[in-house]
Amino acid sequence: MTLTASAKPVSPPRPPAVRRAWRKVSPYAYIAPFFTLFAAFGLFPLVYTAFVSLYRVELQTPGDMEWRGLGNYTALFGDEFFWTALRNTFTIGVISTVPQLVMALGLAHLLNYRLRGRTFLRTAMLLPYATSVAAATLVFAQLFGRDFGLINYVLGLVGFGPVDWQTGTVASQIAVSTIVIWRWTGYNALIYLAGMQSIPSELYEAAEVDGASRWRQFFHVTLPGLRPTILFTVVVSTIGATQLFGEPLLFEGSISGGISHQYQTLGLYMYEQGWGFFHLGRAAAIAWVMFLLILVLVGANALIARRRSRKEAGR
């Protein structure tokens, strides 16, 4: 009987040092282009705008910067037109966002059924979103014309007098909100439709077995399943309403938002200060106020959603 020594397991050869270093560095190299572009076109403008907001800077002489500290902010808060623009932004945001999301939810619920031509209908939903904001606003400006507009013509057929959609405060804000609703309802409807299709069909089958009607299934199955999607659309719509610019600018072609600033938003007010009055420092301060306002609104939405989810989890 012969005994042989057991062979020692041969360890695999270690990769070269360069290959080991590349394995550690390569993930960062893959994401470096994104962070490079974000730093150049996102972070740097944000920081530089905060820097400029502390100086008096005029568009004609951008190199001559005079230190003001918080002077631009105090002058901003003392300007009555700033508060008018803030109020208009809030009003137009509510008028445009609430009906828009409600209509989008209803359209998504209809498109979730097996309808004839639903592929065509889903594609048609994106046509307003794909339309140029300039073209859409110019068409709506003609529709809302005081003397020869189609809206006033229809109102006259049912016995109402002509409405001055560009001079009246409430009327002009409704007109601008209508453009926003027309452009973004289909986009949000497709987002809701994608959320509805991710809800398990077993939940609807169980609700149907329990005798739940279509309305009860919608309120007790669809809406709870869409809560994260609804929160997303509310946040995005809030940000869009705060930054609203193209529709009020092109509605009448005035950077002041009407003769009495009746539909001037914060975005339009910033444009007026920077490129109408050439006060770049004041415009930078407005931009930072808008940024902080968006943070507050998004944080409030997230806090409300978190508290509601905690209450439901504790039941």
ZITAZI-V17954 format. One record per residue. RES is the residue in one letter. OMEGA is omega in radians with two decimals (* if undefined). BURIAL is + if it has 16 or more other ideal C-beta (glycine too) atoms within 10 Angstrom, else -. Layout:
res: <RES & RES>
omega: <OMEGA & OMEGA>
burial: <BURIAL & BURIAL>
//
This chain:
res: <M & T & L & T & A & S & A & K & P & V & S & P & P & R & P & P & A & V & R & R & A & W & R & K & V & S & P & Y & A & Y & I & A & P & F & F & T & L & F & A & A & F & G & L & F & P & L & V & Y & T & A & F & V & S & L & Y & R & V & E & L & Q & T & P & G & D & M & E & W & R & G & L & G & N & Y & T & A & L & F & G & D & E & F & F & W & T & A & L & R & N & T & F & T & I & G & V & I & S & T & V & P & Q & L & V & M & A & L & G & L & A & H & L & L & N & Y & R & L & R & G & R & T & F & L & R & T & A & M & L & L & P & Y & A & T & S & V & A & A & A & T & L & V & F & A & Q & L & F & G & R & D & F & G & L & I & N & Y & V & L & G & L & V & G & F & G & P & V & D & W & Q & T & G & T & V & A & S & Q & I & A & V & S & T & I & V & I & W & R & W & T & G & Y & N & A & L & I & Y & L & A & G & M & Q & S & I & P & S & E & L & Y & E & A & A & E & V & D & G & A & S & R & W & R & Q & F & F & H & V & T & L & P & G & L & R & P & T & I & L & F & T & V & V & V & S & T & I & G & A & T & Q & L & F & G & E & P & L & L & F & E & G & S & I & S & G & G & I & S & H & Q & Y & Q & T & L & G & L & Y & M & Y & E & Q & G & W & G & F & F & H & L & G & R & A & A & A & I & A & W & V & M & F & L & L & I & L & V & L & V & G & A & N & A & L & I & A & R & R & R & S & R & K & E & A & G & R>
omega: <-3.11 & 3.11 & 3.10 & 3.13 & 3.13 & -3.11 & 3.11 & 3.12 & -3.11 & 3.13 & 3.13 & -3.13 & 3.13 & 3.12 & 3.13 & -3.10 & -3.13 & 3.14 & 3.11 & 3.11 & 3.13 & 3.10 & 3.12 & -3.04 & -3.00 & 3.10 & 3.12 & 3.11 & -3.13 & -3.11 & -3.12 & 3.14 & 3.14 & -3.09 & 3.07 & 3.11 & 3.12 & 3.13 & -3.08 & -3.02 & 3.13 & -3.06 & -3.11 & 3.08 & 3.13 & -3.14 & -3.12 & 3.08 & 3.07 & 3.11 & -3.12 & -3.11 & 3.13 & -3.09 & 2.94 & -3.10 & 3.10 & -3.08 & -3.13 & -3.12 & -3.08 & 3.14 & 3.14 & -3.09 & 3.14 & -3.10 & 3.10 & -3.08 & 3.11 & -3.10 & 3.11 & -3.14 & 3.12 & 3.08 & 3.13 & -3.12 & 3.08 & -3.12 & -3.11 & -3.14 & 3.05 & 3.14 & 3.04 & 3.11 & 3.11 & 3.11 & 3.11 & 3.11 & 3.12 & -3.10 & 3.14 & 3.11 & 3.13 & -3.09 & -3.09 & -3.02 & -3.06 & 3.10 & -3.12 & -3.11 & 3.10 & 3.11 & 3.12 & 3.11 & 3.11 & 3.12 & 3.11 & 3.12 & 3.10 & -3.13 & 3.12 & 3.06 & 3.12 & -3.13 & 3.04 & 3.13 & -3.09 & 3.07 & 3.09 & -3.13 & 3.12 & 3.10 & -3.14 & 3.13 & -3.09 & -3.10 & 3.08 & 3.13 & -3.13 & 3.14 & 3.11 & -3.14 & 3.12 & -3.14 & -3.12 & -3.10 & 3.12 & 3.10 & 3.14 & 3.08 & 3.06 & 3.13 & -3.11 & 3.10 & -3.07 & -3.03 & -3.03 & -3.13 & -3.13 & -3.12 & 3.12 & 3.10 & 3.11 & 3.10 & 3.10 & 3.12 & -3.12 & 3.00 & 3.12 & 3.09 & 3.14 & 3.14 & 3.08 & -3.01 & -3.09 & -3.12 & -3.12 & -3.08 & -3.12 & -3.10 & -3.12 & 3.11 & 3.06 & -3.14 & 3.12 & 3.13 & 3.11 & 3.10 & 3.13 & 3.13 & -3.13 & -3.06 & -2.93 & -3.12 & -3.14 & 3.11 & 3.13 & 3.11 & 3.12 & 3.07 & 3.09 & 3.13 & 3.08 & 3.09 & 3.12 & -3.12 & 3.07 & 3.10 & -3.10 & 3.14 & 3.13 & 3.12 & 3.09 & 3.12 & 3.11 & 3.12 & 3.11 & 3.09 & 3.12 & 3.09 & -3.14 & 3.10 & 3.12 & 3.14 & 3.13 & 3.07 & -3.14 & -3.05 & -3.03 & 3.10 & -3.04 & -3.09 & 3.06 & 3.11 & -3.14 & -3.04 & 3.09 & 3.13 & 3.11 & 3.10 & 3.12 & -3.13 & 3.09 & -3.14 & -3.13 & 3.12 & 3.09 & 3.10 & 3.12 & 3.11 & 3.12 & -3.10 & -3.06 & -3.04 & -3.00 & -3.09 & 3.12 & 3.13 & -3.05 & -3.09 & 3.10 & 3.14 & -3.09 & 3.13 & 3.11 & 3.12 & -3.13 & -3.05 & 3.12 & 3.13 & -2.98 & 3.07 & 3.08 & 3.12 & 3.13 & 3.09 & 3.11 & 3.10 & 3.08 & 3.11 & 3.14 & -3.13 & -3.07 & -3.03 & 3.02 & 3.12 & 3.06 & 3.12 & -3.08 & 3.10 & 3.10 & 3.12 & 3.10 & 3.09 & 3.10 & 3.13 & -3.14 & 3.04 & 3.09 & 3.12 & 3.11 & 3.10 & 3.10 & 3.11 & -3.13 & -3.11 & 3.12 & 3.09 & 3.10 & 3.10 & -3.14 & 3.14 & 3.13 & -3.14 & -3.13 & 3.11 & -3.14 & 3.13 & 3.10 & 3.12 & -3.14 & 3.11 & 3.14 & -3.13 & *>
burial: <- & - & - & - & - & - & - & - & - & - & - & - & - & - & - & - & - & - & - & - & - & - & - & - & - & - & - & - & - & - & - & - & - & - & - & - & - & - & - & - & - & - & - & - & - & - & - & - & + & - & - & + & + & + & + & + & + & + & - & - & - & - & - & - & + & - & - & + & - & - & + & + & + & - & - & + & - & - & - & - & - & + & - & + & + & + & - & + & + & + & + & + & + & - & + & + & + & - & - & + & + & - & - & + & + & - & + & + & + & - & + & + & - & - & - & - & - & - & - & - & - & + & - & - & + & - & - & + & + & - & - & - & + & - & - & + & + & - & - & + & + & - & + & + & + & - & - & - & + & - & + & + & - & - & - & - & - & - & - & - & - & - & + & - & + & + & - & + & - & - & + & + & + & + & + & + & + & + & + & + & + & + & + & + & + & + & + & + & + & + & + & + & + & - & + & + & - & - & - & - & - & - & - & + & - & - & + & - & - & - & - & + & - & - & - & - & + & + & - & - & + & + & - & - & + & + & - & - & + & + & + & - & + & + & + & + & + & + & - & + & + & + & + & + & - & + & + & + & + & + & + & + & - & + & + & + & + & + & - & - & + & + & + & + & + & + & + & + & + & + & + & + & + & + & - & - & - & - & + & + & + & + & + & + & + & + & + & + & + & + & - & - & + & + & - & - & + & + & - & - & - & - & - & - & + & - & - & - & - & - & - & - & - & - & ->
//
